Amino acid sequence: MFIVAGIAEIGGGYLVWLWLREGKPFYWGIGGGLALAIYGVIATFQSFPSFGRVYAAYGGVFIVLSVLWGWGVDKKTPDFYDWIGAGICIIGVSVMLFAPRQ
């Protein structure tokens, strides 16, 4: 669900970006707004019980997906530090979601 939510959020934000910053037609912005609304719904389908923990962990996944989006869609090749930062985020997400708790 994190990946689906991330694609909806990043894709929606990207469409709004293209509309406002790159002069695409207004319906690109409307499509982006709809994708962002869908993201808000998708994110509620996570199986983890804590809102704050889920959204914090999702933030790490979002960072990795953003790096991949920039590379694949926006054609901006990530550098060494982008990959190191993304890896640190995934480690943090793993600790948050899978640490033994009572």
N, C-alpha and C positions, 0 to 999 in steps of 0.2 A: 504493500500500500504506500510506503514511503516513496517509491520510485514513481508510481502513478501520480501521486499528489505533487511530487516535484516537477514532473513534466507539465502538469496542468498549471502550476504556479509560474514556473520559468517561461513556459510557452505563452501564458497570458501576459506576463510582464513584458516579454519580448515583443508581442504584438502591439501593446500600448507604446512601447519605446519606438517601434518603427512608425507608428502613426504620428506621435508627437515630435520625435526627433529627426525622422527621416522622410517626412512628408507623405506617408502612405495615406490612402483614403480613410475617412472617419470610421467606416465599418470594420477596419482592422482593429481600431481601438475598442469598438463594441465587442468584437469577438474576443479580444484580450480580457475585457471586463467579465464576459461570460465564463471564460476559462478560469479566471481568478475566483469567481463565485463557485464554480464546480470544485476547484481545489479545496475551498473551505468545507465543502460537504465531504469530499473524499477523505480528508484528514480525520474526520470523526469516525471512520471505520477501522481505525487501528485497534488491535486487540489488547493493547496495554491499558491498564485502568486509570493511570494518572495523566491528566491533561498536560500539566507542566512538564513532566518527564518526557512524554511523547513529543511535545513540540520542541523541547530542547534537543532531544535526540534527532528529530527530523531536521533541525537546523544544520547538523553535521552532514546529513545525507544531502540536504539542499546545496551545501557548499561543493560537495563532490560533483553533484549533477550540474551545477553551474559551470564548473571547470570543463566538464565534458561537453556541455552545450556550447560554450564559447569555442571549444576546439572543433566540434563537429558542424555546428550551424553557422557560427560567426567567423569561423576560420582563423581564430586566434590561438596559436599553439601555446599550450601551457609550458612554463619553464620548470626547472628543477624545484624551485621554491613553491610553486603552485602545487606540485605533486606531494612535496613534503607536508605542506599545510593540509592538503586534502587527506593524506594518510593519518595525520594527527587527529583530524576530525573524526575519522572512522574509528580510531582507537577510543576516542572519547565517547562516541555513540555506543560502542560495544560495552564499555564500562557501565554506562548509565542504564542500558537496557538489560544486560545479562549478569550483572553483579548479584551474588546471592544476597537476598534480603529476607527478612522474617515476615 
